[in-house]
Amino acid sequence: MNNQELQSLVESISLEFFKCPFLHKAYFNSRLKSTGGRYFLKNHNIDINPKMLEEFNEQILIGVIKHELCHYHLHLSGQKHTHRDLVFRNLLQQVGGLRYAPRISNEKMKYQYVCQQCERKFWRQRKMNPDRYRCGACHGKIKLI
């Protein structure tokens, strides 16, 4: 899927679920690392992480698009549009959008640590000395797997 196909998909979802046209730009942004998408308040454009389509299926991509369109339509109508607002959550539930994007696998996270007491797992990009740190949940000792 390219940016033109994404634009037409966003426009069709906007008309079908929100009954309002999407009049701005939607495009893939490969610089997004930890989020599924992003809505810009200044220019009303929407960025979508291409990994939502690559690593997951099209239903996940549609859920992320619906989420960003909730921000878009609420902001343009002058209503509250942040994640914690009840209006946003109700609209998101009505249209069937995703509240949270699924976690993207990150190749940079190389080191996995586990708490010896509660068995909670930690991923780190850089190696650390486990003798200097404790588990944030139970203060147990941490060991490298």
N, C-alpha and C positions, 0 to 999 in steps of 0.2 A: 504494500500500500504506500502510495506517495502522498505528498502534501495536498494535491488537488483532490484525490479520493477522500482524504481525511476531511477536507473542507466541505465536500458534498455530504459526507456522512454526518458531520456536525450540524449542517443546515437541515438535513432531513430529520434528525433526532429532535432538533429544536422545534420544528414545525409539528412533529407528531406528538411529542410529550408535553411541550410547553405552550403550544398553539401561538407561538410568536416566532418571527424570523430571526435568524442569527445574521447580523449585518457586518460583522467584523471578520478578522482572519483567524484561522486555526491552522497550526502547523506542528510538525514533529520537531522536538529539540533534544538532541542527543546529549547535551550537557547536563540535563536533569539526571541526577544520580539516585536520590533517595525518595523521590516523590513521583506520583503517577501523572500529575498534570499541574498547571498553574494558570490562574486567571490574573490578568493585569488590570488594575483599577484605572490607570491613566489612559491607555489606548484601547481597552476592552478586548484585547486579543487573548487567545488561549494557546498555551504550549502543552503538548502531550509528549510524554516520555515514550520513545519508540519501543522500549523494552516491554511495555505493557502488551504490545502485540507480538513481539518476538518470543518472549518467555511464557506468555499466557495466551488465552484464546481471545477471540473477538468480543465475547460477552464481557470480559474484564475491561477491555478497551471501551466498550459502550458504557459500562458503569462509571468509568473515570470521566468520560465525556459528559455524562449526565450530571456528575458532581460539579464539574466546572461550569456547566450551563446553569446550574442552580445559583452559583455565585454571580454569573453574568446577568441573568434575568432579574434577580433580586436587587442587585446593585443598580441596574438601569431603571428599575421601577421605584427606587428610592427607599427600599425596605432594608432591614438588617440582613447582612449577607455573610457574617462570619460563622465559623464552625460551631460555636457555642450557642448561637441564637436559635430559639425554638422555631421561628419561621423557616429558617434554613433547614433544620432537621426534619420538619414536617414536609416541606416540599421535596426534599431528598427521598423521603420514604414514599411519597405519593408517586414519584416518577420511577422509583426503583433503582436509584443510583447507589454507588458504593460510598460508604462512610469513610472507609480507609482503603487505600490501595494496597494490594498484596506486596509482601516484602520481595525485593529484587535480589537475586543472588549476586553477591559481590565478590569478584575474584581477588580483590585486594586484601580481604580478611583471611590471613594465612594461619594465624595462631589461635588455637582453641584451648581455653582453660576451663577447668571444672572445679567447683567447690567440693571439698572432700566431705563436708558435713551435710549440706542440703542438695548436692548434686546439680546445682544451677550451672548452666554453661555460659561462657563468655567468649566472644570472638574479638580478636585484636589484629590490627594491621601491623603493628610493630611488636617485636618481642619485648617482654618485660620480665623482671625478676619477681617470681611469685612469692618469695620470702618477704618482700617489702610490702605486699598488699594483702588485704583480706576481702572476703565476700561482702558485698554491699547489703545483702539481705540478712545474713545470719552471723557475719563476722568470722566465718570458718576459714580454714587454710585453703589456698588455691594451688592447683597443680596443672602443669602443662600436659595436654594429651598428645 
